[in-house]
Amino acid sequence: MNQPNSQTDWEKRLQELEAEVNASDEKQTTNQDYVSQPSPMSASSNQFSSQVQGITNQVRRWFDELPLLGKVVVGAVGVGISLSLLKTVFQLLTSVLTLAIIGALGYVGYQVFIKSQTNK
């Protein structure tokens, strides 16, 4: 006699939970109506970020599967490439600064020698 009573309790509790879930779903859909639709730009941005995240996960899995010696070699190659890129950036900055200094000296020379002679 106890078993039918407990089964009806379970059924009643299940119906209450279903009602709570349905009410929660209705509240979420009404809240989502107020949220503006994503623009195509943000959709493509989300797609791009998910692709980047997928590639990052693939590389991380590949790196994790490497033996210790392989990880050391990959790390050393990465450091070498990073230092090479840093050296290239510094060389580019040096070239730009050199051109700026030469340009400034040329302008000053023009002002002093050529423009002063035309004023006489």
Secondary structure, DSSP 8 states (H G I E B T S, - for coil): -HHHHHHHHHHHHHHHHHHHHHHHHHHHHHHHHHS----HHHHHHHHHHHHHHHHHHHHHHHHHHS-HHHHHHHHHHHHHHHHHHHHHHHHHHHHHHHHHHHHHHHHHHIIIIIIHHHH-
